[in-house]
Amino acid sequence: MTYELLTGDRDPELNEILERGLDEYNFAATGTSAADQDAFSLKVVDEAGEVVGGLSAWTWAGLCGISMLWVREENRKDGWGTKLLLAAEEEARRRGCDRVAVASFTFQAPAFYQRHGYVETGRTQGIPGGHEDVHMFKRLD
């Protein structure tokens, strides 16, 4: 049998294959199943229906992972980041999660998460511009 290594652009079909393969492996290693994972989002809109900010997250067997949290620049001092984060933590609790993980580049908002009780667990160096990716964790009470 011969094999060929191919390089290409973004490949949604390949992503699905990889996701299924990793899920199968991860579920076996952790004693979990697809039923233990889900995703949710939160969105703030203004009177015109334009997005002010939002948050996307995933859950897996008691762990919530915040994928993205963003608030448009002109609304960043209005408290929407905190409202979105607290609402996400509440939704995570409602879904049976007792812990949350998030990462934020040093030029983004690590201090914001730390003010909300998140503790740094590590950093990935080598982010463009000399920045780092700060990994954080919080137990939900």
HUZI-V693428 format. One record per run of one state. SS is the DSSP state (a for helix, b for strand, c for the rest). FROM is the first residue (numbers start at 0). TO is the last residue. If there is no record, write none. Layout:
BEGIN
SS/FROM/TO ; SS/FROM/TO
END
This chain:
BEGIN
c/0/10 ; a/11/29 ; c/30/32 ; a/33/35 ; b/36/44 ; c/45/49 ; b/50/59 ; c/60/61 ; b/62/70 ; c/71/71 ; a/72/74 ; c/75/78 ; a/79/93 ; c/94/97 ; b/98/104 ; c/105/108 ; a/109/114 ; c/115/117 ; b/118/126 ; a/127/129 ; b/130/138 ; c/139/140
END
